[in-house]
Amino acid sequence: MEKPLILVTNDDGITAPGIRKLISIAKKIGEVYVVAPDSPQSAMGHAITINSTLHIEEMKLKGGAEFEWSCSGTPVDCVKIACDKILPRHPDLCISGINHGSNSSINVIYSGTMSAAVEAAIEGIPSIGFSLCDLSYHADFDAAEDFIEKIILQALKNKIQKSWVLNVNIPKLKKSKIKGIKVCRQAHAKWDEEFEVRKDPRGRDYYWLTGKFVNLDQGEDTDEWALENGYISVVPVHFDLTNHQAIGELNQWGF
């Protein structure tokens, strides 16, 4: 039987340890094509390149996939150009990550990792974004390898809907401490942010964004609860931003 075709991308760049681990897992499952940014693109959200040129370069990295390209654009650009110019056929799955840092709760809005997965879903490709709650370049991506492989295999076996995106976050724990996988809802949380005013070497003011993550949700069915209690969280999301509950009320406004 034909192996499933898996598109791998990320936002930390094609040489980041997280994507290299994800590629090694994907290679055990299917035929792997990698299209990822040539440099870090964290927090790019769903940005696309429209005012400058895009370049892609075929890569041959030790221990990597047979087919790899770096792209000068954003994570979303990577998915778009993969679909239009690189992939030999419609892929069975897109996996994005493994991100260096959490993309749970409201972080899904800002995440380049998740935006790449969402773009794949827009293209009709079932997709998964993987993130590890550890910002370190040398984070331990081995601890959750078996869980990641299981999630990918289940997604392929059960043929998740093309419009679905699974947002998978992994706690910063040793393998023996991870309790399992929980399907969750996105926690209601936000960033309390401020811009620190600093001085550059010429004495001019510049601004540096800082902030504190605030979880406003005490529910025990959320991704934040799962992560805090030793579980890998899986939140199903989609690109339809319609507030369906509001439609009935708005229809009473008498437009």
Phi and psi in degrees as a GROMACS rama.xvg file:
@    title "Ramachandran Plot"
@    xaxis  label "Phi"
@    yaxis  label "Psi"
@TYPE xy
-68.012  133.125  GLU-2
-68.2188  148.096  LYS-3
-64.36  141.671  PRO-4
-91.2814  123.14  LEU-5
-119.217  123.549  ILE-6
-92.7349  127.699  LEU-7
-114.854  133.217  VAL-8
-146.709  -178.216  THR-9
-168.77  -170.502  ASN-10
-123.22  -7.33451  ASP-11
-85.9994  -5.16177  ASP-12
105.468  152.302  GLY-13
-66.6971  -21.1169  ILE-14
-97.2369  0.660002  THR-15
-63.9126  143.281  ALA-16
-57.0293  -33.6235  PRO-17
-62.6363  -46.1789  GLY-18
-71.6067  -31.8315  ILE-19
-64.5039  -38.0612  ARG-20
-67.3039  -42.2632  LYS-21
-63.4229  -38.3184  LEU-22
-62.3416  -43.7596  ILE-23
-63.3098  -33.8187  SER-24
-72.1643  -45.5137  ILE-25
-62.4201  -34.0857  ALA-26
-63.0249  -25.2715  LYS-27
-76.3633  -13.842  LYS-28
-110.034  -39.2165  ILE-29
-154.652  -169.484  GLY-30
-84.7585  124.37  GLU-31
-110.974  129.623  VAL-32
-117.599  131.751  TYR-33
-115.333  125.758  VAL-34
-134.016  111.969  VAL-35
-142.245  159.962  ALA-36
-61.9289  148.654  PRO-37
-80.4876  -6.2697  ASP-38
-152.434  164.378  SER-39
-59.0917  138.25  PRO-40
-134.048  35.8129  GLN-41
-62.2303  146.543  SER-42
61.2359  25.9305  ALA-43
-80.8556  -10.8587  MET-44
57.5555  -138.147  GLY-45
-99.1041  30.423  HIS-46
-64.2964  144.025  ALA-47
-128.007  158.594  ILE-48
-93.8471  118.576  THR-49
-128.323  -13.3415  ILE-50
-112.552  11.0659  ASN-51
-151.623  171.1  SER-52
-80.2962  158.242  THR-53
-113.787  142.621  LEU-54
-129.179  143.088  HIS-55
-124.266  149.284  ILE-56
-139.038  126.957  GLU-57
-69.4399  137.342  GLU-58
-118.256  150.834  MET-59
-130.465  96.3897  LYS-60
-107.507  141.108  LEU-61
-56.6826  127.058  LYS-62
74.4284  9.04063  GLY-63
-88.5983  -164.576  GLY-64
-82.5206  163.718  ALA-65
-68.059  -31.0089  GLU-66
-122.389  107.815  PHE-67
-137.783  138.184  GLU-68
-134.084  139.876  TRP-69
-96.1045  149.858  SER-70
-129.615  139.124  CYS-71
-76.9776  -5.31662  SER-72
-98.6423  -158.985  GLY-73
-82.8909  170.671  THR-74
-56.9947  -39.3027  PRO-75
-66.634  -40.0491  VAL-76
-55.4457  -40.714  ASP-77
-59.739  -43.5737  CYS-78
-68.3177  -43.1756  VAL-79
-61.1806  -47.6663  LYS-80
-73.3175  -29.6161  ILE-81
-61.2308  -46.1303  ALA-82
-67.2991  -35.9442  CYS-83
-88.3813  -32.2897  ASP-84
-125.184  -14.3408  LYS-85
-118.861  -49.1264  ILE-86
-66.3844  138.529  LEU-87
-75.7204  -19.6583  PRO-88
-160.661  173.676  ARG-89
-64.6056  124.723  HIS-90
-72.4849  154.452  PRO-91
-80.7189  -23.7203  ASP-92
-160.895  144.759  LEU-93
-116.129  131.66  CYS-94
-123.495  134.645  ILE-95
-121.903  135.553  SER-96
126.995  -152.69  GLY-97
-73.6409  124.243  ILE-98
-70.0323  142.929  ASN-99
-85.1262  90.6038  HIS-100
124.403  156.024  GLY-101
-69.3648  144.05  SER-102
-125.863  33.6664  ASN-103
-80.6312  165.359  SER-104
50.8685  -134.214  SER-105
-66.5242  -16.8154  ILE-106
-61.0568  -21.6109  ASN-107
-59.8833  -28.2135  VAL-108
-68.3969  -37.6303  ILE-109
-91.9972  -15.331  TYR-110
-72.197  127.085  SER-111
-69.5477  -36.321  GLY-112
-57.2496  -50.7872  THR-113
-73.2782  -32.2171  MET-114
-65.3581  -35.3454  SER-115
-62.4547  -42.821  ALA-116
-65.9983  -39.6934  ALA-117
-64.4303  -41.1652  VAL-118
-61.3019  -39.2145  GLU-119
-60.446  -42.2628  ALA-120
-62.7485  -38.5094  ALA-121
-60.6558  -34.6236  ILE-122
-79.9204  3.12199  GLU-123
83.9605  22.553  GLY-124
-108.827  120.04  ILE-125
-55.247  139.475  PRO-126
-146.289  156.708  SER-127
-138.637  135.075  ILE-128
-109.173  129.53  GLY-129
-112.512  134.792  PHE-130
-139.383  142.115  SER-131
-110.016  131.994  LEU-132
-76.9308  57.3094  CYS-133
-151.683  116.5  ASP-134
-79.982  -9.40617  LEU-135
-65.5682  140.088  SER-136
-61.2986  -31.2512  TYR-137
-101.187  29.4668  HIS-138
-59.191  155.135  ALA-139
-85.3527  95.9634  ASP-140
-87.1311  -5.41021  PHE-141
-77.6733  -28.5413  ASP-142
-58.4965  -36.8585  ALA-143
-103.649  12.9785  ALA-144
-56.0299  -46.056  GLU-145
-64.2124  -37.2865  ASP-146
-67.954  -41.6796  PHE-147
-62.1159  -45.0466  ILE-148
-60.889  -41.7976  GLU-149
-62.3654  -42.7829  LYS-150
-64.9474  -42.6974  ILE-151
-62.4647  -46.6409  ILE-152
-62.6419  -41.4591  LEU-153
-66.4954  -37.4836  GLN-154
-63.5209  -40.7048  ALA-155
-71.1635  -42.4891  LEU-156
-64.2745  -43.0945  LYS-157
-90.7978  -0.148815  ASN-158
48.8762  66.3158  LYS-159
-57.8209  149.217  ILE-160
-59.8616  146.607  GLN-161
-62.566  -26.6343  LYS-162
-87.3797  -3.261  SER-163
-84.2142  145.854  TRP-164
-130.129  128.827  VAL-165
-97.2603  122.146  LEU-166
-97.6068  104.646  ASN-167
-106.261  122.331  VAL-168
-119.876  139.33  ASN-169
-117.857  126.505  ILE-170
-69.0197  155.075  PRO-171
-81.1271  84.6539  LYS-172
-141.836  158.914  LEU-173
-69.049  156.334  LYS-174
-53.8408  -41.9453  LYS-175
-68.6924  -16.0187  SER-176
-96.0862  -12.1513  LYS-177
-76.5583  120.945  ILE-178
-80.1767  -22.6779  LYS-179
148.794  -157.335  GLY-180
-119.973  134.065  ILE-181
-124.181  131.469  LYS-182
-81.697  127.674  VAL-183
-134.23  174.084  CYS-184
-102.337  162.062  ARG-185
-72.2953  129.224  GLN-186
-70.8857  146.731  ALA-187
-80.4187  108.59  HIS-188
-148.959  170.843  ALA-189
-155.226  170.479  LYS-190
-103.845  125.167  TRP-191
-86.3292  110.164  ASP-192
-118.123  155.681  GLU-193
-152.381  156.97  GLU-194
-102.77  114.404  PHE-195
-74.6428  134.702  GLU-196
-91.1234  124.237  VAL-197
-128.846  171.958  ARG-198
-113.575  133.831  LYS-199
-84.9797  173.466  ASP-200
-57.4517  -20.4186  PRO-201
-95.4504  7.57081  ARG-202
84.358  7.58297  GLY-203
-87.3321  146.174  ARG-204
-70.4775  139.594  ASP-205
-136.541  168.246  TYR-206
-124.216  133.096  TYR-207
-121.862  120.343  TRP-208
-73.5739  127.049  LEU-209
-128.647  164.82  THR-210
-176.7  166.199  GLY-211
-125.9  130.787  LYS-212
-76.3364  128.541  PHE-213
-123.097  117.528  VAL-214
-89.0259  114.215  ASN-215
-95.9282  6.67828  LEU-216
-117.885  119.585  ASP-217
-97.3587  6.14595  GLN-218
-64.86  149.573  GLY-219
-98.8182  16.127  GLU-220
-116.939  18.9622  ASP-221
-102.998  164.695  THR-222
-65.428  -36.9809  ASP-223
-64.2872  -41.3053  GLU-224
-62.9772  -45.0276  TRP-225
-59.0857  -46.948  ALA-226
-64.8298  -41.2192  LEU-227
-66.8071  -21.577  GLU-228
-108.53  19.3245  ASN-229
89.2746  13.9772  GLY-230
-108.586  151.617  TYR-231
-78.7048  129.285  ILE-232
-97.4368  139.332  SER-233
-125.997  112.694  VAL-234
-113.899  119.688  VAL-235
-77.891  126.538  PRO-236
-128.513  167.528  VAL-237
-149.268  171.461  HIS-238
-91.7718  0.461067  PHE-239
-78.886  107.819  ASP-240
-92.5821  9.40755  LEU-241
-60.9537  131.726  THR-242
-87.4163  88.1109  ASN-243
-62.0954  -32.2089  HIS-244
-65.7877  -25.4864  GLN-245
-82.5983  -15.0532  ALA-246
-61.2603  -46.0198  ILE-247
-60.1698  -44.0037  GLY-248
-64.9305  -43.4687  GLU-249
-63.2669  -32.5889  LEU-250
-68.2961  -13.5356  ASN-251
-90.5808  -3.32489  GLN-252
-75.923  -13.5642  TRP-253
74.8882  42.8759  GLY-254
